[in-house]
Amino acid sequence: MTTLTEPEEHTALRAAVGALGKRYGRAYLTNVIAEGRPPTELWSEAGKLGYLGVNLPEEYGGGGGGVSELSIVLEELGASGSPLLMLVVSPAICGTVIARFGTPEQKREWLPGLADGTRIMAFGITEPDAGSNAHRITTTARRDGADWVLTGRKVFVSGVDHADATLIVGRTEDARTGRLKPCLFIVPRDSEGFARNPIDMELSAAEKQFELVLDDVRLPAGALVGEEDAGLLQLFAGLNPERIMTAAFAIGMGRYALGKAVAYARERTVWQAPIGSHQAIAHPLAQAHIELELARLMMQKAARLYDAGDDAGAGEAANMAKYAAGEACAKAVDQAVHTLGGNGLTREFGLASLVTAARVARIAPVSREMILNYVSHQTLGLPKSY
């Protein structure tokens, strides 16, 4: 029976990661973005302290925990103003998939580096014409002797320019049915025929987005993750942590924005009283806090279900957590900017850039409409609409 209070070790982890995040803060991330580079210093220090691999097996240098612990790391870094987006991708998606389904060789090669941050892995699933429909993925893998040959395109792949490899979702032909089925492949960054093109984004982020082109990329047999017939199971084993971690990212961002607004509302005085004494200011901030807390509870439920091995239960909760966190984050950021008025749009207070960033939590990695489709069909039993 789970409780509503965090265990002591989680509270201690929150405090430790929060202290690390505050040493860097929003100013650090703003400078990194302006310089057009990744947050290498924070990433490296978090890795050395063991925070990047808290969810990975101890035998490979990880912390032996789960997504519950990793989501705490991302949330607290976000609440300090310096979230690490690649936490969603490298240890959460790729590390989880390899730890659960990878061959012994793949685990030995990748998990220690993913755990201490010395190696980074990107994740490529989205395609230009497939959208949220994983069954329309056209990136294919065919056998050529002992090798695999991959052909296709991916879009909106985060941080691939600094990743050592990309975990690519492709499709192979089932020898029994002739139908295409999903499979996951580890594609090293220097593979011949593997090209990346930056996508011109208006979003201010340290991690750039890329289109990938796989032009007959030849890979050894060992590039296939796990068993060929377990591709769909492996894929969803990575997507549930992705949704949980996206919720953590959003909750942390919302907490940061709310904290800035509350501090301003306490100090900003108009008509001889702090503006926070007026209900028109105080009540929306209180609502934002409530919604962030509710989203965190669902995120914690999803993480605990996933860590307990309940993939079906985690799927529902992870989708709900991602939906709730995305909505709560967008509202918190909007209210924070509104509380500061004109100051909310200045570089000095650093909130304006979060308006666009908060929108990401509502559309990626899956839109809120697709989550509503999932809940209405899978949870409520209504006819499928897509």
Sine and cosine of phi, psi and omega as CSV:
sin_phi,cos_phi,sin_psi,cos_psi,sin_omega,cos_omega
0.00,0.00,0.85,-0.53,0.01,-1.00
-0.99,0.13,0.42,-0.91,0.02,-1.00
-0.94,-0.35,0.22,-0.98,-0.01,-1.00
-1.00,0.03,-0.09,1.00,0.04,-1.00
-0.98,-0.21,0.56,-0.83,0.00,-1.00
-0.97,0.26,0.59,-0.80,0.11,-0.99
-0.90,0.43,0.36,-0.93,-0.09,-1.00
-0.85,0.53,-0.61,0.80,-0.03,-1.00
-0.92,0.38,-0.51,0.86,0.06,-1.00
-0.95,0.32,-0.64,0.77,0.05,-1.00
-0.88,0.47,-0.67,0.74,0.01,-1.00
-0.91,0.41,-0.64,0.77,0.03,-1.00
-0.89,0.45,-0.68,0.74,0.04,-1.00
-0.84,0.55,-0.74,0.67,-0.05,-1.00
-0.90,0.44,-0.68,0.73,-0.04,-1.00
-0.92,0.39,-0.71,0.70,0.00,-1.00
-0.93,0.37,-0.62,0.79,0.04,-1.00
-0.87,0.50,-0.64,0.77,0.02,-1.00
-0.91,0.42,-0.65,0.76,0.05,-1.00
-0.89,0.45,-0.73,0.69,-0.01,-1.00
-0.87,0.50,-0.64,0.77,-0.02,-1.00
-0.93,0.37,-0.47,0.88,0.04,-1.00
-0.92,0.39,-0.44,0.90,0.04,-1.00
-0.99,-0.12,-0.87,0.50,0.11,-0.99
0.95,0.30,-0.03,-1.00,-0.07,-1.00
-0.92,0.39,-0.55,0.83,-0.02,-1.00
-0.88,0.47,-0.63,0.78,0.02,-1.00
-0.88,0.48,-0.75,0.66,-0.05,-1.00
-0.92,0.40,-0.60,0.80,0.04,-1.00
-0.88,0.48,-0.67,0.74,0.03,-1.00
-0.91,0.41,-0.66,0.75,0.02,-1.00
-0.87,0.49,-0.70,0.71,0.00,-1.00
-0.89,0.45,-0.69,0.73,0.00,-1.00
-0.89,0.45,-0.54,0.84,0.00,-1.00
-0.99,0.11,-0.13,0.99,0.04,-1.00
0.93,0.37,0.61,0.79,-0.03,-1.00
-0.71,-0.71,0.24,-0.97,0.02,-1.00
-0.98,0.21,0.32,-0.95,0.00,-1.00
-0.99,0.17,0.91,0.42,-0.15,-0.99
-0.86,0.50,-0.68,0.73,-0.07,-1.00
-0.89,0.45,-0.73,0.68,0.00,-1.00
-0.92,0.40,-0.67,0.74,0.02,-1.00
-0.87,0.50,-0.72,0.70,-0.03,-1.00
-0.91,0.42,-0.69,0.73,-0.01,-1.00
-0.93,0.38,-0.65,0.76,0.05,-1.00
-0.88,0.47,-0.59,0.81,0.04,-1.00
-0.92,0.39,-0.70,0.71,0.01,-1.00
-0.89,0.46,-0.54,0.84,0.01,-1.00
-0.99,0.15,-0.07,1.00,0.06,-1.00
1.00,0.04,0.16,0.99,-0.09,-1.00
-0.98,0.18,-0.52,0.86,-0.07,-1.00
-0.94,0.33,-0.44,0.90,-0.08,-1.00
-0.91,-0.41,0.43,0.90,-0.05,-1.00
-0.87,0.49,-0.41,0.91,-0.04,-1.00
-1.00,-0.03,-0.09,1.00,-0.10,-0.99
-0.99,-0.11,0.38,-0.92,-0.09,-1.00
-0.87,0.50,0.60,-0.80,0.00,-1.00
-0.88,0.47,-0.56,0.83,-0.05,-1.00
-0.91,0.42,-0.27,0.96,0.04,-1.00
-0.92,-0.40,0.37,0.93,0.08,-1.00
1.00,-0.04,0.06,1.00,0.00,-1.00
-1.00,0.05,-0.07,-1.00,-0.04,-1.00
-1.00,0.00,-0.14,0.99,0.03,-1.00
0.97,0.23,0.16,0.99,0.00,-1.00
-1.00,-0.07,-0.59,-0.81,-0.03,-1.00
-0.53,-0.85,-0.30,-0.95,0.02,-1.00
-0.91,0.42,-0.44,0.90,0.05,-1.00
-0.83,0.56,-0.73,0.69,-0.02,-1.00
-0.96,0.28,-0.66,0.75,-0.03,-1.00
-0.91,0.41,-0.58,0.81,0.03,-1.00
-0.91,0.41,-0.53,0.85,0.08,-1.00
-0.90,0.44,-0.68,0.73,0.00,-1.00
-0.86,0.52,-0.76,0.65,-0.05,-1.00
-0.93,0.37,-0.66,0.75,-0.01,-1.00
-0.88,0.48,-0.71,0.71,-0.06,-1.00
-0.95,0.33,-0.59,0.81,0.10,-0.99
-0.90,0.43,-0.64,0.77,0.04,-1.00
-0.91,0.41,-0.63,0.77,-0.01,-1.00
-0.92,0.40,-0.37,0.93,0.05,-1.00
-1.00,0.02,-0.09,1.00,0.02,-1.00
1.00,-0.08,0.10,1.00,-0.04,-1.00
-0.72,-0.70,0.90,0.43,0.01,-1.00
-0.95,0.30,0.43,-0.90,0.04,-1.00
-0.93,-0.38,0.98,-0.20,-0.06,-1.00
-0.86,0.51,-0.59,0.81,-0.07,-1.00
-0.94,0.35,-0.15,0.99,0.16,-0.99
-0.89,0.46,-0.54,0.84,0.03,-1.00
-0.91,0.42,-0.55,0.84,-0.18,-0.98
-0.99,-0.12,-0.85,0.53,-0.21,-0.98
-0.93,0.36,-0.89,0.46,0.01,-1.00
-0.99,0.17,-0.55,0.84,-0.12,-0.99
-0.97,0.25,-0.80,0.61,-0.01,-1.00
-0.99,0.12,-0.89,0.46,-0.13,-0.99
-0.92,0.39,-0.71,0.70,0.01,-1.00
-0.88,0.47,-0.66,0.75,0.00,-1.00
-0.90,0.43,-0.72,0.69,-0.03,-1.00
-0.89,0.46,-0.70,0.71,-0.02,-1.00
-0.93,0.37,-0.64,0.77,0.01,-1.00
-0.90,0.45,-0.59,0.81,-0.04,-1.00
-1.00,0.09,-0.59,0.81,-0.18,-0.98
-0.81,-0.59,-0.19,0.98,-0.07,-1.00
-0.92,0.39,0.36,-0.93,0.10,-1.00
-0.95,0.31,0.31,-0.95,0.06,-1.00
-0.81,0.58,-0.61,0.79,0.01,-1.00
-0.92,0.40,-0.67,0.74,0.02,-1.00
-0.91,0.42,-0.63,0.78,0.03,-1.00
-0.90,0.43,-0.70,0.71,0.00,-1.00
-0.91,0.41,-0.60,0.80,-0.07,-1.00
-0.96,0.27,-0.62,0.78,-0.20,-0.98
-0.95,-0.31,-0.62,0.78,-0.16,-0.99
-0.89,0.46,-0.68,0.74,0.01,-1.00
-0.86,0.52,-0.67,0.74,0.00,-1.00
-0.94,0.35,-0.62,0.79,0.06,-1.00
-0.91,0.40,-0.54,0.84,-0.02,-1.00
-0.95,0.31,-0.65,0.76,-0.05,-1.00
-0.99,-0.14,0.03,1.00,0.09,-1.00
1.00,0.10,0.01,1.00,0.00,-1.00
-0.98,0.22,-0.26,0.97,0.10,-0.99
-0.78,-0.63,0.56,-0.83,-0.03,-1.00
-0.78,-0.63,0.63,-0.78,0.03,-1.00
-0.81,-0.59,0.71,-0.71,0.08,-1.00
-1.00,-0.10,0.10,-1.00,-0.07,-1.00
-0.67,-0.74,0.84,-0.55,-0.03,-1.00
-0.89,-0.46,0.94,-0.34,0.05,-1.00
-0.79,-0.62,-0.67,0.75,-0.11,-0.99
-0.93,0.36,0.67,-0.74,0.04,-1.00
-0.83,-0.56,0.37,-0.93,-0.07,-1.00
-0.84,0.54,-0.59,0.81,-0.11,-0.99
-0.94,-0.34,-0.02,1.00,-0.07,-1.00
-0.99,-0.11,-0.54,0.84,-0.02,-1.00
0.85,0.53,-0.77,-0.64,-0.01,-1.00
-1.00,0.08,-0.02,1.00,-0.04,-1.00
-1.00,-0.03,1.00,-0.08,-0.04,-1.00
-0.90,0.44,-0.34,0.94,-0.02,-1.00
-0.97,0.23,-0.17,0.99,0.01,-1.00
-0.98,-0.22,0.17,0.99,0.05,-1.00
-0.86,0.51,0.77,-0.63,-0.05,-1.00
-0.96,-0.28,-0.11,0.99,0.09,-1.00
-0.91,0.41,0.88,-0.48,-0.10,-0.99
-0.89,-0.45,0.44,-0.90,0.06,-1.00
-0.80,-0.60,0.80,-0.60,0.03,-1.00
-0.84,-0.55,0.51,-0.86,0.04,-1.00
-0.98,0.22,0.62,-0.79,0.12,-0.99
-0.64,-0.77,1.00,-0.04,-0.13,-0.99
0.93,0.37,-0.81,-0.59,0.03,-1.00
-1.00,0.04,-0.15,0.99,-0.08,-1.00
-1.00,-0.07,0.19,-0.98,0.19,-0.98
-0.91,-0.41,0.57,-0.82,0.07,-1.00
-0.83,-0.56,0.87,-0.50,-0.06,-1.00
-0.97,-0.26,0.68,-0.73,0.05,-1.00
-0.67,-0.74,0.73,-0.68,0.04,-1.00
0.38,-0.93,-0.16,-0.99,0.00,-1.00
-0.68,-0.73,0.50,-0.86,0.09,-1.00
-0.72,-0.69,0.47,-0.88,0.06,-1.00
-0.73,-0.68,0.32,-0.95,0.00,-1.00
0.81,0.58,0.78,0.62,0.07,-1.00
-0.99,-0.15,0.88,-0.48,-0.11,-0.99
-0.99,0.13,0.70,-0.72,0.21,-0.98
0.90,0.44,0.33,0.94,-0.07,-1.00
-0.92,0.38,-0.37,0.93,-0.02,-1.00
-0.94,0.35,-0.37,0.93,0.02,-1.00
-0.92,-0.40,0.09,1.00,-0.01,-1.00
-1.00,0.06,0.59,-0.80,0.04,-1.00
-0.96,0.28,-0.46,0.89,0.02,-1.00
-0.37,-0.93,0.27,-0.96,0.05,-1.00
-0.83,-0.56,0.75,-0.66,0.09,-1.00
-0.99,0.11,0.94,-0.35,-0.11,-0.99
-0.97,-0.23,0.74,-0.67,0.10,-0.99
-1.00,-0.03,0.91,-0.42,0.05,-1.00
-0.84,-0.53,-0.12,-0.99,0.03,-1.00
-0.72,-0.69,0.66,-0.75,0.04,-1.00
-0.88,-0.48,0.36,-0.93,-0.01,-1.00
-1.00,0.08,0.77,-0.63,0.06,-1.00
-0.97,0.25,0.85,-0.52,-0.08,-1.00
-0.89,0.45,-0.45,0.89,-0.06,-1.00
-0.99,0.11,-0.64,0.77,-0.10,-1.00
-0.95,-0.32,-0.33,0.94,-0.07,-1.00
0.99,0.16,-0.07,1.00,0.01,-1.00
-0.99,0.14,0.42,-0.91,0.03,-1.00
-1.00,0.09,0.66,-0.75,0.00,-1.00
-0.76,-0.65,0.51,-0.86,-0.05,-1.00
-0.96,0.30,0.59,-0.81,0.10,-0.99
-0.59,-0.81,0.42,-0.91,-0.04,-1.00
-0.91,-0.42,0.68,-0.73,-0.05,-1.00
-0.75,-0.66,0.61,-0.79,0.10,-1.00
-1.00,-0.03,0.90,-0.43,-0.04,-1.00
-0.93,-0.38,0.95,-0.31,0.04,-1.00
-0.87,0.50,0.51,-0.86,-0.12,-0.99
-0.89,0.45,-0.46,0.89,-0.05,-1.00
-0.99,-0.12,0.28,0.96,0.00,-1.00
-0.89,0.45,0.67,-0.74,0.02,-1.00
-0.91,0.41,0.75,-0.67,-0.02,-1.00
1.00,0.01,0.02,1.00,-0.02,-1.00
-0.97,-0.24,0.97,-0.25,-0.09,-1.00
-0.90,-0.44,0.49,-0.87,0.03,-1.00
-0.76,-0.64,0.64,-0.77,0.02,-1.00
-0.78,-0.62,0.82,-0.58,-0.02,-1.00
-0.92,0.40,0.61,-0.79,0.08,-1.00
-0.99,-0.11,0.78,-0.63,-0.04,-1.00
-0.96,0.27,0.97,-0.24,-0.07,-1.00
-0.96,-0.29,0.59,-0.81,0.15,-0.99
-1.00,0.06,-0.17,0.98,0.04,-1.00
-0.93,0.37,0.76,-0.65,0.06,-1.00
-1.00,0.04,0.94,-0.34,-0.02,-1.00
-0.49,-0.87,0.45,-0.89,0.02,-1.00
-0.95,0.31,-0.50,0.86,-0.04,-1.00
-1.00,-0.09,0.84,-0.54,-0.01,-1.00
-0.99,0.11,0.35,-0.94,0.02,-1.00
-0.96,-0.28,0.57,-0.82,-0.09,-1.00
-0.70,-0.72,0.47,-0.88,0.28,-0.96
-0.99,-0.12,0.69,-0.72,0.02,-1.00
-0.93,-0.37,0.64,-0.77,0.09,-1.00
-0.86,-0.52,0.83,-0.56,0.04,-1.00
-0.94,-0.35,0.96,-0.29,-0.08,-1.00
-0.94,-0.34,1.00,-0.01,-0.04,-1.00
0.78,0.63,0.81,0.59,0.03,-1.00
-0.97,0.25,0.89,-0.46,-0.04,-1.00
-1.00,-0.03,0.79,-0.62,-0.04,-1.00
-0.78,-0.62,0.53,-0.85,0.07,-1.00
-0.95,0.32,0.26,-0.97,-0.03,-1.00
-0.83,0.55,-0.54,0.84,-0.04,-1.00
-0.95,0.31,-0.04,1.00,0.04,-1.00
-0.98,0.21,-0.36,0.93,0.04,-1.00
-0.95,0.32,0.80,-0.61,-0.02,-1.00
-0.99,0.13,0.85,-0.53,0.08,-1.00
0.90,0.44,-0.58,-0.81,-0.04,-1.00
-1.00,-0.04,0.60,-0.80,-0.02,-1.00
-0.88,0.47,-0.56,0.83,-0.07,-1.00
-0.99,0.13,-0.07,1.00,-0.05,-1.00
-0.97,-0.25,0.29,0.96,-0.13,-0.99
-0.84,0.54,-0.72,0.70,-0.05,-1.00
-0.91,0.42,-0.68,0.74,0.04,-1.00
-0.88,0.47,-0.68,0.73,0.00,-1.00
-0.91,0.42,-0.63,0.78,-0.01,-1.00
-0.88,0.47,-0.76,0.66,-0.04,-1.00
-0.96,0.30,-0.37,0.93,0.10,-0.99
-0.91,0.41,-0.42,0.91,0.05,-1.00
-1.00,-0.05,-0.47,0.88,-0.06,-1.00
-0.96,0.26,-0.55,0.84,0.05,-1.00
-0.90,0.43,-0.74,0.67,0.11,-0.99
-0.86,0.51,-0.56,0.83,0.03,-1.00
-0.87,0.48,-0.69,0.73,0.01,-1.00
-0.92,0.38,-0.65,0.76,0.01,-1.00
-0.90,0.44,-0.69,0.72,-0.02,-1.00
-0.95,0.32,-0.53,0.85,0.10,-1.00
-0.90,0.44,-0.61,0.79,0.08,-1.00
-0.88,0.47,-0.68,0.74,0.02,-1.00
-0.89,0.46,-0.67,0.74,0.04,-1.00
-0.86,0.52,-0.72,0.69,-0.04,-1.00
-0.93,0.37,-0.67,0.74,-0.01,-1.00
-0.90,0.44,-0.68,0.73,0.04,-1.00
-0.88,0.48,-0.70,0.71,0.03,-1.00
-0.88,0.47,-0.69,0.72,0.01,-1.00
-0.89,0.46,-0.66,0.75,0.04,-1.00
-0.89,0.45,-0.66,0.76,0.01,-1.00
-0.88,0.48,-0.76,0.65,-0.02,-1.00
-0.89,0.46,-0.69,0.73,0.00,-1.00
-0.89,0.46,-0.66,0.75,0.03,-1.00
-0.87,0.49,-0.66,0.75,0.04,-1.00
-0.89,0.46,-0.67,0.74,-0.04,-1.00
-0.93,0.37,-0.66,0.75,0.00,-1.00
-0.90,0.44,-0.70,0.72,0.02,-1.00
-0.87,0.48,-0.67,0.75,0.02,-1.00
-0.91,0.41,-0.68,0.73,-0.04,-1.00
-0.92,0.40,-0.43,0.90,0.05,-1.00
-0.96,0.27,-0.55,0.83,-0.14,-0.99
-0.99,-0.15,-0.57,0.82,-0.07,-1.00
-0.93,0.36,0.87,-0.49,-0.09,-1.00
-0.91,-0.41,0.79,-0.61,0.09,-1.00
-0.71,-0.70,0.72,-0.69,-0.05,-1.00
0.84,0.55,0.72,0.69,0.12,-0.99
0.91,0.42,0.27,0.96,0.02,-1.00
-0.57,-0.82,0.59,-0.81,0.09,-1.00
-0.86,0.52,0.62,-0.78,-0.04,-1.00
-0.90,0.44,-0.38,0.93,0.04,-1.00
-0.93,0.36,-0.19,0.98,0.04,-1.00
-0.99,0.16,-0.18,0.98,0.01,-1.00
-1.00,-0.05,0.73,-0.68,-0.06,-1.00
-0.89,0.45,-0.48,0.88,0.02,-1.00
-0.89,0.46,-0.43,0.90,0.08,-1.00
-1.00,-0.09,-0.72,0.69,-0.13,-0.99
-0.93,0.38,-0.69,0.73,-0.09,-1.00
-0.91,0.42,-0.72,0.70,0.05,-1.00
-0.88,0.48,-0.57,0.82,0.05,-1.00
-0.93,0.37,-0.63,0.78,0.05,-1.00
-0.90,0.43,-0.65,0.76,0.04,-1.00
-0.89,0.45,-0.66,0.75,0.02,-1.00
-0.88,0.48,-0.66,0.75,0.03,-1.00
-0.89,0.46,-0.71,0.71,0.00,-1.00
-0.86,0.50,-0.72,0.70,-0.05,-1.00
-0.92,0.38,-0.57,0.82,0.08,-1.00
-0.92,0.40,-0.66,0.75,0.02,-1.00
-0.91,0.42,-0.66,0.76,0.03,-1.00
-0.90,0.43,-0.66,0.75,0.04,-1.00
-0.89,0.45,-0.62,0.79,0.01,-1.00
-0.90,0.43,-0.63,0.78,0.03,-1.00
-0.87,0.49,-0.69,0.72,0.03,-1.00
-0.92,0.38,-0.60,0.80,0.06,-1.00
-0.89,0.47,-0.69,0.73,0.01,-1.00
-0.90,0.44,-0.64,0.77,0.05,-1.00
-0.88,0.47,-0.72,0.70,-0.01,-1.00
-0.88,0.48,-0.69,0.73,-0.02,-1.00
-0.90,0.43,-0.66,0.75,-0.01,-1.00
-0.92,0.39,-0.65,0.76,0.05,-1.00
-0.89,0.46,-0.69,0.73,0.00,-1.00
-0.90,0.43,-0.72,0.70,-0.02,-1.00
-0.91,0.42,-0.43,0.90,0.03,-1.00
-0.99,0.11,-0.05,1.00,0.04,-1.00
1.00,0.00,0.15,0.99,0.01,-1.00
-1.00,-0.01,0.99,0.15,-0.08,-1.00
-0.90,0.44,-0.62,0.79,-0.02,-1.00
-0.92,0.39,-0.75,0.66,0.02,-1.00
-0.90,0.44,-0.61,0.79,0.01,-1.00
-0.92,0.38,-0.55,0.84,0.00,-1.00
-0.88,0.48,-0.72,0.69,0.03,-1.00
-0.90,0.44,-0.76,0.65,-0.05,-1.00
-0.92,0.40,-0.62,0.79,0.00,-1.00
-0.90,0.43,-0.66,0.75,0.06,-1.00
-0.90,0.44,-0.70,0.72,0.02,-1.00
-0.90,0.44,-0.65,0.76,0.00,-1.00
-0.90,0.44,-0.69,0.72,0.00,-1.00
-0.89,0.45,-0.68,0.73,0.03,-1.00
-0.88,0.48,-0.79,0.62,-0.06,-1.00
-0.89,0.46,-0.66,0.75,-0.03,-1.00
-0.93,0.37,-0.64,0.77,0.02,-1.00
-0.89,0.46,-0.69,0.73,0.01,-1.00
-0.92,0.39,-0.70,0.71,-0.03,-1.00
-0.90,0.44,-0.64,0.77,0.00,-1.00
-0.90,0.43,-0.74,0.67,-0.02,-1.00
-0.87,0.50,-0.66,0.75,0.00,-1.00
-0.93,0.36,-0.65,0.76,-0.01,-1.00
-0.90,0.43,-0.70,0.71,0.01,-1.00
-0.90,0.43,-0.70,0.71,0.00,-1.00
-0.87,0.49,-0.68,0.73,-0.01,-1.00
-0.94,0.34,-0.55,0.83,0.04,-1.00
-0.90,0.44,-0.73,0.69,0.02,-1.00
-0.88,0.47,-0.68,0.73,-0.02,-1.00
-0.90,0.43,-0.59,0.80,0.00,-1.00
-0.89,0.45,-0.63,0.78,-0.01,-1.00
-0.99,0.15,-0.18,0.98,-0.01,-1.00
0.88,0.47,-0.74,-0.67,0.00,-1.00
-0.87,0.50,-0.56,0.83,0.02,-1.00
-0.90,0.44,-0.41,0.91,0.01,-1.00
-0.93,0.37,-0.22,0.98,0.00,-1.00
-0.95,-0.30,0.10,1.00,0.00,-1.00
-1.00,-0.03,0.40,-0.92,0.06,-1.00
-0.93,0.37,-0.48,0.88,-0.04,-1.00
-0.83,0.55,-0.66,0.75,-0.06,-1.00
-1.00,-0.08,-0.26,0.96,0.18,-0.98
0.90,0.43,0.49,0.87,-0.01,-1.00
-0.98,-0.19,-0.46,0.89,-0.10,-0.99
-0.86,0.51,-0.62,0.78,-0.02,-1.00
-0.91,0.41,-0.36,0.93,-0.01,-1.00
-0.97,0.24,-0.30,0.95,0.00,-1.00
-0.87,0.49,-0.73,0.68,0.04,-1.00
-0.94,0.34,-0.67,0.74,-0.02,-1.00
-0.88,0.48,-0.62,0.78,0.00,-1.00
-0.91,0.42,-0.54,0.84,0.03,-1.00
-0.89,0.45,-0.53,0.85,0.00,-1.00
-0.85,0.53,-0.63,0.78,-0.04,-1.00
-0.91,0.42,-0.28,0.96,0.01,-1.00
-1.00,-0.05,-0.29,0.96,-0.08,-1.00
-0.89,-0.46,-0.30,0.95,-0.04,-1.00
-0.80,-0.60,0.51,-0.86,-0.07,1.00
-0.98,0.19,-0.05,1.00,0.07,-1.00
-0.58,-0.81,0.63,-0.78,-0.06,-1.00
-0.95,0.32,0.36,-0.93,0.02,-1.00
-0.91,0.42,-0.49,0.87,0.03,-1.00
-0.92,0.40,-0.62,0.79,0.04,-1.00
-0.94,0.35,-0.53,0.85,0.08,-1.00
-0.92,0.38,-0.66,0.75,0.06,-1.00
-0.90,0.44,-0.59,0.81,0.11,-0.99
-0.86,0.51,-0.71,0.70,-0.02,-1.00
-0.88,0.47,-0.75,0.66,-0.07,-1.00
-0.93,0.38,-0.68,0.74,-0.01,-1.00
-0.90,0.43,-0.59,0.80,-0.03,-1.00
-1.00,0.08,-0.80,0.60,-0.11,-0.99
-0.97,0.25,-0.64,0.77,-0.08,-1.00
-1.00,0.00,-0.73,0.68,-0.07,-1.00
-1.00,0.02,-0.23,0.97,0.04,-1.00
0.96,0.26,0.36,0.93,0.03,-1.00
-0.98,0.19,0.36,-0.93,-0.01,-1.00
-0.85,0.53,0.59,-0.81,0.00,-1.00
-0.93,0.38,0.71,-0.71,-0.10,-1.00
-0.94,-0.33,0.10,0.99,-0.07,-1.00
-0.60,-0.80,0.00,0.00,0.00,0.00
